[in-house]
């Protein structure tokens, strides 16, 4: 199912094929389905400040970054409400694989529709809009050692 998601002959296609050689049960469509679920779960927990709920799915660097943002929000007395209305687009953007250590990274582009608003201690909206949806575009990179016993991918980088 590689060429359903990336062009044949590209570096990404070769990386995905190498992943399948190390771990024959690896399936790109299944990975993307899992990435969709992870995106929803991580976004929701991050908005609620529930880092402990998702820490096992984050690399130490991403967890530290998220913790800093959550702590800053809390220190400033801000609360974030967020509702994910749906993922409108999900596409595999890139894939890399190291044959040396079987480390795999897959970047996924998400376009989601969500309603979010940040409020101050008085309840006034300081960012976002609690009544209108907006598009959120993210590129998240997930990493994993192929062939390892742990089947879970970790979020190793976020960006736009």
C-alpha positions in Angstrom: 0.0 0.0 0.0 3.0 2.3 -0.2 2.2 3.8 -3.6 -1.3 4.6 -2.4 0.4 7.3 -0.2 3.7 8.3 -1.9 5.0 8.4 -5.4 6.8 5.3 -6.6 10.5 5.6 -6.7 10.8 8.5 -4.2 13.0 8.5 -1.1 9.8 8.2 1.0 8.7 5.1 -0.9 12.1 3.5 -0.5 12.1 4.3 3.2 8.6 2.8 3.7 9.7 -0.3 1.7 12.7 -0.7 4.0 10.5 -0.5 7.0 8.3 -3.3 5.6 11.4 -5.4 5.1 12.3 -5.1 8.8 8.7 -5.4 9.9 6.6 -7.2 7.3 3.4 -6.5 9.2 3.9 -2.7 8.9 1.1 -1.2 6.8 1.0 2.4 5.8 -2.8 2.8 5.8 -2.9 1.2 9.3 -0.1 3.6 10.4 -2.1 6.6 9.1 -5.2 5.4 10.9 -3.2 5.2 14.1 -1.7 8.7 13.5 -5.2 10.1 13.1 -6.2 8.7 16.5 -3.0 9.9 18.1 -3.5 13.4 16.7 -7.0 13.6 18.2 -5.9 12.2 21.5 -2.8 14.3 21.9 -4.5 17.6 20.8 -7.4 17.0 23.2 -5.1 16.2 26.2 -2.8 19.1 25.4 -5.7 21.6 25.4 -6.9 20.2 28.7 -3.3 20.3 30.2 -3.4 16.5 30.8 0.2 15.8 29.8 0.4 12.7 32.0 -2.3 11.1 29.9 -0.2 11.3 26.7 3.4 11.3 27.9 3.9 7.7 26.8 3.2 8.8 23.2 5.6 11.8 23.2 9.4 11.8 22.8 11.1 13.4 25.8 11.8 16.6 23.8 8.1 17.0 22.7 6.9 16.2 26.2 9.2 18.9 27.6 8.0 21.4 25.1 4.4 20.7 25.8 5.0 20.8 29.5 6.5 24.3 29.1 3.5 25.6 27.2 1.1 24.1 29.7 3.0 25.5 32.6 3.2 29.0 31.0 -0.5 28.9 30.3 -1.2 28.0 33.9 1.2 30.6 35.3 -0.6 33.3 33.3 -4.0 32.1 34.5 -5.1 31.2 31.1 -7.5 28.4 30.2 -7.9 26.8 26.8 -11.1 25.3 25.5 -10.8 23.3 22.4 -13.1 21.1 20.3 -11.9 19.1 17.4 -14.7 19.1 14.8 -12.9 16.8 12.4 -9.8 16.0 10.4 -10.4 17.3 6.9 -7.1 16.1 5.4 -4.5 13.6 6.4 -1.5 12.8 4.1 1.8 11.2 4.5 4.3 14.0 3.8 7.6 12.2 4.2 9.3 9.1 5.5 12.9 8.3 6.5 14.5 5.1 7.6 18.0 4.3 9.0 19.1 0.8 8.1 21.9 1.2 10.7 19.6 1.2 13.7 16.1 0.6 12.2 14.9 4.0 13.3 11.9 5.1 11.3 10.3 8.5 11.0 7.1 9.4 9.2 5.8 12.9 8.8 2.0 13.4 8.5 0.2 16.5 7.4 -3.1 17.2 9.1 -5.7 19.8 8.3 -8.3 19.9 11.0 -11.3 22.0 11.8 -11.6 23.1 15.4 -13.1 25.6 17.7 -10.7 26.9 20.4 -10.5 29.9 22.7 -8.0 31.0 25.3 -9.5 32.9 28.2 -7.9 34.9 31.0 -8.8 34.7 34.7 -11.8 37.0 34.1 -13.2 34.7 31.5 -12.5 37.1 28.6 -11.3 35.6 25.3 -7.7 36.6 24.6 -7.1 34.3 21.7 -9.3 32.3 19.3 -13.0 32.3 19.0 -15.4 30.1 21.1 -18.1 30.3 18.4 -16.4 29.9 15.1 -14.4 27.0 13.7 -11.0 27.6 12.2 -8.6 25.5 10.1 -5.5 24.1 11.9 -2.6 22.8 9.8 0.0 20.7 11.4 2.9 18.4 10.3 3.6 15.9 13.0 6.5 13.5 12.8 6.2 10.1 14.4 9.2 7.9 15.2 9.8 4.3 16.1 12.4 1.5 16.0 11.1 -1.0 13.4 11.1 -4.6 14.6 11.0 -3.5 18.3 8.5 -5.2 20.7 6.7 -1.9 21.4 4.3 -1.3 18.5 3.6 2.4 19.5 4.9 5.3 17.5 6.0 8.4 19.4 5.4 12.0 18.4 9.0 13.3 17.9 8.4 16.6 16.2 5.6 19.1 15.5 5.4 21.9 13.0 3.4 23.6 10.3 
